[in-house]
Amino acid sequence: MHTTPPSLLERLRRPGEDPAWERFVLLYTPFIFSLARRFGLDRDAAADVVQDVFVLLAKKMVEFIYDPEQSFRAWLRTVVMNRIYESARQRRITLVTGGTPIEIEQPAVAAAFEEAEYCSYVTARALEIMQREFAPTTWKACWELTMNGKSAAEVAKELGMSEGAVYVAKCRVLGRLRTELAGLL
């Protein structure tokens, strides 16, 4: 497992941070691709948008300074949407822009839903990527305790661990998740 890293956004600013870029690309490629597809781009155009966004981000992140008062998600979404519009214009594609009833009737509710969807997606994707970094029993102990609602005693008995080791596993995984998502949510 890696040592506790600084925020991923901060690491992206540094030269030679290939592991940070690999993690960032793994984390955000499906999000960017699905956003492009949702607006009506075909698979090839959506893949081009993903590539173009990461090329642009490689240039922009060097000077990017994370402001906790601002939303990284909103900034990233603006970058992605600008690239989607540019791609559609170049390909002479009409984007799907019709709003759903929730967007038309209650924009604040739609924005809250979009924020929740984003947070849920990024957290799930980070967990998926992080799972490889932990021993299977550590991961399973945390998962069973936090996600499946089992008691520490049940998990300890199932995995042949002490209850204390189950709580340590949970703390390690959730601590790593908090560090990984620092600045992204």
N, C-alpha and C positions, 0 to 999 in steps of 0.2 A: 504494500500500500504506500501511496505517496505521503510525504510529510505534509502537514497542513499548509496549503498554499495561500498566498494572498488572493484577493478577488480575481476571478477569471478576467474581468474587464481590465484590471490593472496589468495582469500578465500579458495581455494582448498588445499592450503598448510597447513592451520591451523587445528589442531585436533578439532573434534566435529562440523565441519561445514556441518552437514547433509543437510540443505537447499541448500547450494552451490552445493553439489554433486547431489542432486535431480535435480536441474536446469541444471547442466552440462549433466547429463544422459538424461534428456528430450530433451535437445538441440542436442546432438550428436548421440543418438542411431539410428535414421533413416539414418543419413549420413553414419555411419559406416556400417550399415546393407546393404544399397544400394550399397556401394562401394564393399563389399564382393560379393553381388549378381551379380554386373556388371562384376566381374572377374570370374564368372562361378560357384560359390559355391551354393549349394542348400539351401533351407530355414533353415534347421537344422544346417548345417555347418556355415552359415552366422550368425545365432543366437549365436552359440558357439563362433565365432570370436568376436562378440559384447561383450559377457560376459568376454572373456579372455582379451580383450583390457581394459575394465574397471577395472578388477582385477589388471592388470599391471599398469594402470594409478594411481590407489589408492596407489600403492607403490612408483611410480616415482614422483608424483606431490608434495610429501612432500619436496623433494629436488629441484624441478623445480623452476628456477628463470627466469621469463619472461624478455627477452631482446628485446626491441622495434626495434632493428636493425635486428632481426631474425624473421622468420615467424613461428608462432605457428602452422598454418595450415600445413606447410611443415613437421614440427616435428611430428604432430599428424598423418599425412598421412603416414609417414615412419613407425611409430609404428603400424598402422593398416595394412599396406602392409606386414610388416614382419610377423604379425600374420596370414594374409591370406595365405602367402606362406607356413608357417609352417603347417597350417591346411590342405592345399592342399597336402603337402608332406606326412603328416600322413595318409590322406585318399586316397592317390595315385590318386589324381585328376589332370587332365591337366587344367590349368587355361586358360582363354580366354585372350590372350596377343596380338592378331593381332591389329595393330593400324588402326585407321581410316585414310582416305586420308589427313585430316588436320594435324594429328599427324606425318605422314610420310613426307609430303611436307613442312610444316611450323611449326617446334616444338615451336618457340616463340609464334606463334598465338595460338597453342594448350594450352600452359602454361597460357597465358593470359585468354583464355576461361575458363580453369579449375579454375583459381583464381576468375574470375567473377562469375562462377557457385557456387563456395564455398561461396563467400560473399553473394550472393543472397539467397542461401539456409539458411545460419546461420541467416541472418537478418529476413527472413520470419519466421523461426522457433522461434526465440526470440520474435517476435511480437505475434505469436500464443500463446506462453506461457504467455507473459506479459498481454495479453488482460484481463485475469481473475483478474488482480490486480487493474483495474481501473473501476470506475463507468461507466455504459453503455453510458451515455451522454458524459462523458469526452472522452471515446474512439471514439465514433461516430463523435464527433466534430473534433478531430484530423484527423480521417480517411477521412472524407468528405473534409476537407480543404486541406490535403496534397496529398491524393491518388486519390480522385475523382475530384480535381481541382475546387471545388466550392468556391465561395467567402465567406468571413467571414460573410457578411450580409445575404447571402442565408442560411448558416449553422445556424446562430443565429436565424433566423426566423423559420426555420424548427424544431429546438430543443427547442425553447422558452428560449434562452439565450441571453445575451448581446454579442456584437462583441468582447469586451474585454475578456469575459469568454471563448470564442472560441479560442482566441489566447493563453490564459493561459493554456487551455486544450492541445493545440498543443505543447506548450513548455514543459509541464509536461511529456507527453508521449514520445516526442523525446529526452528529457533530460534523461529520464529513459532508453531509448533504447541505447543512447550513453554510459551511465554508464555500462549497461549490456554487451555491446559488446567491452568494453575497453580491449584491449589486445588480443581479439579473431580475429579481422580483421586487 
